[in-house]
Amino acid sequence: MELATLKALADDTRYSVYRELTNSSAPLSAQELADRLGVHANTVRMHLDRLRAVGLVEVESVHRGTVGRPQHSFSAAVAPTEADTAATSATLLAGLLGTLAERTGATKSEAISTGRSWGREVAAQSQGRGCLPVLDIELSDLGFSPEVGRGDGTSEGGVRIEFLQCPFRELAEAYPELICNLHRGLCEGVVDFVGGGRVLEFSTLYDPEPCHVTVATATK
């Protein structure tokens, strides 16, 4: 989901308008939507304009054979499948939580700490694996398409894992301090819990180098 779409759906009323359209078997007018949601029709029209701008809503002019302006009816641009709806809802929830965290003053260190707790819980499910395999599996499951390299070129060495994709890119662009540092904390939590290594560096979306983590592993 693109960032513009995410932002468009982040408003509670606007999302309610979109949800009514996706759940309706027939197009609805602004007044019908207003009646269902208990808000003024002009408010609904404003939100419909925003949804149309990002391609989520289609409009049709209905001529009833009388003098005057045609009535407009609105429908969701694409009828979502159950999986699409679940994905949209999950993305919306993540965006709302990001907004909430930002408004309540969540800090970089708090994001890292939360990510570490998440990473430890994930690592606790691993059995008999080293920190790098566990981290690689978790990053793959999350959709980062990790690519393990040989080293980072620093004096301490280490194994560099590139993130070829970012499943949270739109969220990271909107809330880089929170999302990227949640990711960093997750990596640190996995490595710390499993043991046998430590995170040397973590490059994020807003750093010059491509996103990656470098892990130093213990040598015998």
FENVEN-V548826 format. One record per helix or strand. SS is the DSSP state (A for helix, B for strand). FROM is the first residue (numbers start at 1). TO is the last residue. If there is no record, write none. Layout:
ss & from & to
SS & FROM & TO
SS & FROM & TO
This chain:
ss & from & to
A & 3 & 9
A & 12 & 23
B & 28 & 28
A & 30 & 37
A & 41 & 53
B & 57 & 62
B & 71 & 76
A & 82 & 103
A & 108 & 123
A & 131 & 142
B & 146 & 148
B & 159 & 163
A & 169 & 174
A & 176 & 194
B & 197 & 203
B & 212 & 217
